[in-house]
Amino acid sequence: MVVYRREVREQALVLFEYGFKYGAVSSKLGIGQGVARAWQDLYEACGKEALLDMGSTHRSYAYETKLEAVRRLEAGESPRQVMAGLHIASRSVLARWRAAWKQGGDDALRAKPRGRP
């Protein structure tokens, strides 16, 4: 996995603020389109500070937020809309929550106790 320096994310942020989309940002900065798309999603959902500080903190979400996100996805909202509406930082988090919910229902989204039983 490639880790990009903060300076690269700052350059991407400037381009996003000028209205460039992830394809153009990818080409201009020489980064993968998947990376640029994830950065654009994060920027649109959580703002510029989240993009610049990504990877420095781990976010946890309340059960109600997880449940609302899954319900919105099931109602037909796009992952990007759900991320922006609920300030969720990653598409992969949404995918994990949705898969857990499909397999175990609402209770699968509750926080699990950590450590040994």
Buried (B, 14 or more C-beta within 10 A) or exposed (E): EEEBEBEBBEBBBEBBEEEBEBEBBBEEBEBEEEBBBBBBBBBBBBEBEBBBEBEEEEEEBEEEBBBBBBEBBEEEBEBBBBBBEBEBBBBEBBEEBBEBBEEEEEEBBEEEEEEEE
